[in-house]
Amino acid sequence: MDMRKLVGRNFARLRREKGLTQEEVEARSGFSQQYLSSLERGRRNPTVITLYELAQALGVNHVDLIEPDDEV
């Protein structure tokens, strides 16, 4: 399991479920839209602190970002 891709898929799914654009998450979190885009594509390896801050920006639990999904 590639954790970078898993986090990216979960982040993108949760962001869409909350009805947020990457730009809105940028404003809430301070992370650039470019960073968020790379994260969603599984090209970033976020720290635990980054996961926590992104979860706060989305209004979810940080564990939701690393929760396994059905994709392989």
C-alpha positions as YAML, in Angstrom:
chain: A
units: angstrom
residues:
- id: 1
  name: MET
  ca: [0.00, 0.00, 0.00]
- id: 2
  name: ASP
  ca: [1.41, 3.36, -1.03]
- id: 3
  name: MET
  ca: [0.56, 5.65, 1.88]
- id: 4
  name: ARG
  ca: [1.17, 8.80, -0.18]
- id: 5
  name: LYS
  ca: [-1.51, 7.76, -2.67]
- id: 6
  name: LEU
  ca: [-3.88, 6.64, 0.11]
- id: 7
  name: VAL
  ca: [-3.57, 9.99, 1.90]
- id: 8
  name: GLY
  ca: [-4.05, 11.80, -1.41]
- id: 9
  name: ARG
  ca: [-7.21, 9.85, -2.26]
- id: 10
  name: ASN
  ca: [-8.64, 10.33, 1.22]
- id: 11
  name: PHE
  ca: [-7.82, 14.03, 1.25]
- id: 12
  name: ALA
  ca: [-9.41, 14.60, -2.17]
- id: 13
  name: ARG
  ca: [-12.51, 12.59, -1.23]
- id: 14
  name: LEU
  ca: [-12.98, 14.38, 2.09]
- id: 15
  name: ARG
  ca: [-12.40, 17.79, 0.50]
- id: 16
  name: ARG
  ca: [-15.04, 17.09, -2.15]
- id: 17
  name: GLU
  ca: [-17.48, 15.71, 0.46]
- id: 18
  name: LYS
  ca: [-17.12, 18.99, 2.38]
- id: 19
  name: GLY
  ca: [-17.75, 20.92, -0.85]
- id: 20
  name: LEU
  ca: [-14.39, 22.67, -0.68]
- id: 21
  name: THR
  ca: [-12.05, 23.68, -3.48]
- id: 22
  name: GLN
  ca: [-8.30, 23.40, -3.15]
- id: 23
  name: GLU
  ca: [-8.21, 27.19, -2.99]
- id: 24
  name: GLU
  ca: [-10.61, 27.21, -0.02]
- id: 25
  name: VAL
  ca: [-8.47, 24.63, 1.79]
- id: 26
  name: GLU
  ca: [-5.43, 26.77, 0.97]
- id: 27
  name: ALA
  ca: [-7.06, 29.74, 2.72]
- id: 28
  name: ARG
  ca: [-8.00, 27.63, 5.74]
- id: 29
  name: SER
  ca: [-4.73, 25.76, 6.09]
- id: 30
  name: GLY
  ca: [-1.98, 27.99, 4.73]
- id: 31
  name: PHE
  ca: [-0.75, 25.21, 2.42]
- id: 32
  name: SER
  ca: [-0.46, 26.30, -1.19]
- id: 33
  name: GLN
  ca: [-2.87, 25.06, -3.84]
- id: 34
  name: GLN
  ca: [0.13, 23.54, -5.62]
- id: 35
  name: TYR
  ca: [1.06, 21.57, -2.50]
- id: 36
  name: LEU
  ca: [-2.53, 20.37, -2.09]
- id: 37
  name: SER
  ca: [-2.69, 19.32, -5.73]
- id: 38
  name: SER
  ca: [0.55, 17.35, -5.39]
- id: 39
  name: LEU
  ca: [-0.76, 15.78, -2.19]
- id: 40
  name: GLU
  ca: [-3.94, 14.65, -3.93]
- id: 41
  name: ARG
  ca: [-1.87, 13.07, -6.71]
- id: 42
  name: GLY
  ca: [0.16, 11.11, -4.14]
- id: 43
  name: ARG
  ca: [3.37, 13.00, -4.81]
- id: 44
  name: ARG
  ca: [3.85, 14.41, -1.32]
- id: 45
  name: ASN
  ca: [4.88, 12.70, 1.88]
- id: 46
  name: PRO
  ca: [3.17, 14.81, 4.55]
- id: 47
  name: THR
  ca: [4.39, 14.87, 8.13]
- id: 48
  name: VAL
  ca: [2.13, 13.96, 11.04]
- id: 49
  name: ILE
  ca: [1.81, 17.66, 11.83]
- id: 50
  name: THR
  ca: [0.79, 18.42, 8.24]
- id: 51
  name: LEU
  ca: [-1.84, 15.66, 8.36]
- id: 52
  name: TYR
  ca: [-3.22, 17.13, 11.58]
- id: 53
  name: GLU
  ca: [-3.34, 20.67, 10.17]
- id: 54
  name: LEU
  ca: [-5.00, 19.52, 6.94]
- id: 55
  name: ALA
  ca: [-7.57, 17.54, 8.90]
- id: 56
  name: GLN
  ca: [-8.33, 20.63, 10.98]
- id: 57
  name: ALA
  ca: [-8.82, 22.65, 7.78]
- id: 58
  name: LEU
  ca: [-11.28, 20.02, 6.52]
- id: 59
  name: GLY
  ca: [-13.04, 19.65, 9.87]
- id: 60
  name: VAL
  ca: [-12.29, 15.92, 10.11]
- id: 61
  name: ASN
  ca: [-10.25, 13.65, 12.35]
- id: 62
  name: HIS
  ca: [-6.63, 13.27, 11.23]
- id: 63
  name: VAL
  ca: [-7.08, 9.48, 11.28]
- id: 64
  name: ASP
  ca: [-9.59, 9.86, 8.42]
- id: 65
  name: LEU
  ca: [-6.69, 10.83, 6.15]
- id: 66
  name: ILE
  ca: [-4.91, 7.50, 6.66]
- id: 67
  name: GLU
  ca: [-7.95, 5.24, 6.85]
- id: 68
  name: PRO
  ca: [-7.56, 2.33, 4.39]
- id: 69
  name: ASP
  ca: [-9.90, 2.35, 1.41]
- id: 70
  name: ASP
  ca: [-10.98, -0.25, -1.14]
- id: 71
  name: GLU
  ca: [-8.42, 0.69, -3.78]
- id: 72
  name: VAL
  ca: [-5.20, -1.25, -4.07]
...
